[in-house]
Amino acid sequence: MYEPQLVFPGANPEMTPFHKHVDQNVIESQAVPQDYTNSRYTRGHLNPSMHQKTKEDREATFTLTNIVPQQKGSNSGPWNSLENDMLRKFRDFCKGPMYVITGALPYENEGHWLKSRVSVPEYMWSAYCCPRYNDTLPESMQPFFPTYAAVGRNDRNSGEDIVQINPNLKASVRGYDVRQMSLEALEGILAQRLHMSISLFDGQCQ
């Protein structure tokens, strides 16, 4: 799926399936399926399909503007576990909407690119805000509300200054660890790496 409004101003805002032969204007405006062909990366969702309630909303997450190049060990391993855990917290403890922001953190010193077109992130990050939640949270759940966050490795060869490697993980996912943390800790990491002030939720979700 692609976004026509990124190709031509005033175009239909509805997502459109890719044609067999992709128009050059589409190629120049956004990622296309050929970018991922014969690559070692999977299509990693920023807004996960599993977090959507309706069929239409789940389908909408498959536009390539919602996708980043993600290593299989991350996408089907620790990062997938984080997405499932976040969904469980929403279902079990939130009494209203949960607001989620997910992003990709580029390499600090030099860019990594897929087909010289699509930026490959060094890390994935995500944070949630659940303004209304159960008054009787189990003690073990209290640190996770109203906000919590995480950073996940997308390169097993990256340093361990942000996310350490657990040597006990199975080989297929080792090096793609996810570190869960407070919202403030994530904002600090983003601010340091991006050299700008970061505040993800208005009023820190209070």
N, C-alpha and C positions, 0 to 999 in steps of 0.2 A: 504494500500500500504506500502511496505517496501523497504529498500535500500540494494540490494544484495552486493554492494561493501563494505558495513560495515560488512558483514558476512564473505566473502572470498576476500582476495586481488586479484585483476585482474578479479573479477566477472563482469558481465554485469552491466554497470552503470544505465541502465534504471530501473525505479521503477517497482515493480512486485506486483500483488495482493497477499494477504495472502491466503494460502491454508487452508482448513478446519482444518487440523491438522498441527499446526505450528512447523517447525523444531526447535530443541533445539538450534542450532547455531544461528538462527534468534532471538530467545528469549534472548540469552545471549548478543546480540549485540545492541539491540534497543527495544523501546517500541512495544508492540503488542496489538491487540484489547482486549484480556482478561484482560489487566491491567485496562481498563476502565469499564469492566463489573460489574454491581451492585455497582458502586461507585457513590458518590454524585457530581462528576465533569463531566463537558462536555469537549469535545475536542476543545480546543481553538487554533485557527490559529495564528501563528506569521505573516506569509505572507498571507493576506486575499484572499480568492477565488474571492471576488467581485472586487479586484484591478487588476485582470488579464484580458487581452483582448481576448485571444483565448480559445477555449474549452480545448485544450491540456494543456495550462498553468493553467487553473482553476483546472483541474484534478490533476495536479502536486502538488497543495497545500495540498492535502489530505494525503500525506505520513505522518506517525506518527513522523518522524523527524522534521516536521514543526508544531507539535502540543504540547501544554502543558495542564496540568489539569487546567481548568478554571471554576470558579463557574458560574452557569447559570445566576445569577443576574448580573454578569459582562458581560458575553459573549453575552447575548441577550439584555442587557441594556445599560448602559453608554459607555462601551467599543465599542459596535456595533455602537453607535451613533458617536463616535469619528472616527471610520473607514469610515463611510459614509461621515462625514464632511471633512475628509482628501481627499477623492475622489472628492468631489464637488470642493474643492479648486484647485485641479489639473486640472479638466476639465474647470473651469471657468477662471483661472488666469495664469496657467503655460503656457509658450510658447515653451516648450520643455519637456524633461523628468523630472520627480520628483523622487528623490532617497529617499527611505524609509528604515530605520533600526528599527526593533522591537525586543524586548528582554523580558526576564522574570527575575525578581529580587528575589533571594531566601530569606528565613527568615534569620535574622541576627545571632541569637544565637543558634538555633538548627534546623536541617532539618525537613521538613515535606514531607512525601513520600506516594505515591500511590502504594499499594500492595508491599511496601518495595523495590520498583524498580524505580519509576518515580518521580523525584523531583517536588514538588508542589510549585509554586511561591507565594510569599506574594503580589507582585505587578507585573503588566505588564507595560512596557514603550515603547514609540515609538517616533521617530523623523523623520522629513523630510527635504529635501534640494531641493529647486526649483531654480536653478541658473538663469534661464531666465523667467521673468514674465511680465505681462502687465505694461507698463509705466504709465498708468493712473489708478492705483489701487484706489478703494474707500478708504477714510480715515480710515474707520473701519477695512479694511483688511491690512493696511500697517504694523501693528505689526507682522503679520503672514508670512512675506516674507523677505528674502529668506528662512529662517529656522523657525521652530517652533517644539514644543515637548509636550509630555504629560506623566503622570504617572497615572495608574488606580489601584484601590484597588482590590485584589482578596480574601481578608479576611475581613469580616465586623467587626471582633473583634480586628483587629490591631489598634495600636495607631494612633493618628491624627497628628503626627509630619511631615509626608510627604504629606498626602492627608487628608484634613478634611472631615467630614461627613456632608452632607446637610440634616437636619432633615425633610425637606419639601418634599423630594423625596418619591414616593410611596413605600410601605413596601417591595415589591418584589425586588427592586433594591437599597434600602437604605443601605448604608455601602459599596457599590461598586462604589463609586464616582470616577470620573476622574478629575484630576487637569491639566489644560493646562498651559504651561509655556514656557519660552525662552529655546533655545538650551543650553545656558550656565547654566541655572538653573538645567536642567536635568543632564548635565555632572557633575555638582557639587554634586548632590545627588548620582549618580553612583560612583563617586570617593570616597565619604565618606563611602558608604556602602561596596564597593569592595576593599577599601584600595589600590587604584592604580590610576595613572593618566589616564584620559579618554578624547579622542578627537574623536568624531564620524565621522566628515566629514573633508576631506582634505581642509585646508585653511578656515575652518568654512563656506564652501559653497560660498566663494567670488570668 
